[in-house]
């Protein structure tokens, strides 16, 4: 019997994963969506376009989790800032054996569970009322790092630019047979999946590379090549990355590279428009909390100085508030 997988969120990454899972035929795929995306999926199905080819899949699309019932795997592909409010609506999907895989940017709510100094409090930047931490056991959570570039051309249609990389691993570390089964299904759908035994380190490494480029591109409107070509901006990115690397070293997520090493990797992408820049251009709220604010929060909890991260957060938060893309201070 096929595994039951529900995709929460019909955006670019949710669509990329959902369409290929459904097209592979090894999973019973459904999607929780709303608005124009829901209407498009119900009327026309889901489509991914890549390199002149189109992959089409029909999936069950609903806006009420109660109509879908308990799943084997729930893939959460919404913006991090939307999840705390959304989470109570997802409980009908999650049984005691359900695996929950957030495929989102930045630091997730469970990241510091078990880390010295953070045992008894949630990360307020990404789980302000502790709703996410209370909603499921850590044993059910599967971390996921997405290495793919895609955008939503129109409701129900995903433009896939490049990459099919997924790094997947149990939130608590190590390997488990159930996570291995999910990895096998994803590989069968054509994804390049790495089964990690330390997904926290993988999450931190990706964050370390994009926590500066994303908000700076959003503020300036610049593609990544122009961000890195400016020596002053590049030096500022490097300084913030040094601070983030110091935080990572204290929480078991050591970074082996230098900022210059990572800049060289990013430069290979060329004139790349970051996801945060795309959100700004589309008038969508930005993922500032899970990419920058949470890093500052962890640093403060460890009493590590974060002057450059503070400046990055302050500037990008002010920009987003002025443009109505981030909540005003309460």
HELIX and SHEET records of a PDB file:
HELIX    1   1 UNK A   12  UNK A   24  1                                  13    
HELIX    2   2 UNK A   35  UNK A   44  1                                  10    
HELIX    3   3 UNK A   65  UNK A   67  5                                   3    
HELIX    4   4 UNK A   80  UNK A   90  1                                  11    
HELIX    5   5 UNK A   91  UNK A   93  5                                   3    
HELIX    6   6 UNK A  131  UNK A  135  1                                   5    
HELIX    7   7 UNK A  138  UNK A  140  5                                   3    
HELIX    8   8 UNK A  177  UNK A  188  1                                  12    
HELIX    9   9 UNK A  199  UNK A  210  1                                  12    
HELIX   10  10 UNK A  213  UNK A  220  1                                   8    
HELIX   11  11 UNK A  224  UNK A  229  1                                   6    
HELIX   12  12 UNK A  231  UNK A  250  1                                  20    
HELIX   13  13 UNK A  259  UNK A  267  1                                   9    
HELIX   14  14 UNK A  275  UNK A  282  1                                   8    
HELIX   15  15 UNK A  288  UNK A  288  1                                   1    
HELIX   16  16 UNK A  289  UNK A  293  3                                   5    
HELIX   17  17 UNK A  294  UNK A  301  1                                   8    
HELIX   18  18 UNK A  307  UNK A  322  1                                  16    
SHEET    1   A 9 UNK A  53  UNK A  57  0                                        
SHEET    2   A 9 UNK A  46  UNK A  50 -1                                        
SHEET    3   A 9 UNK A 157  UNK A 170  1                                        
SHEET    4   A 9 UNK A 141  UNK A 154 -1                                        
SHEET    5   A 9 UNK A  99  UNK A 102  1                                        
SHEET    6   A 9 UNK A  73  UNK A  76  1                                        
SHEET    7   A 9 UNK A   3  UNK A   8  1                                        
SHEET    8   A 9 UNK A  27  UNK A  32  1                                        
SHEET    9   A 9 UNK A  60  UNK A  62  1                                        
SHEET    1   B 4 UNK A  53  UNK A  57  0                                        
SHEET    2   B 4 UNK A  46  UNK A  50 -1                                        
SHEET    3   B 4 UNK A 157  UNK A 170  1                                        
SHEET    4   B 4 UNK A 192  UNK A 195  1                                        
END                                                                             
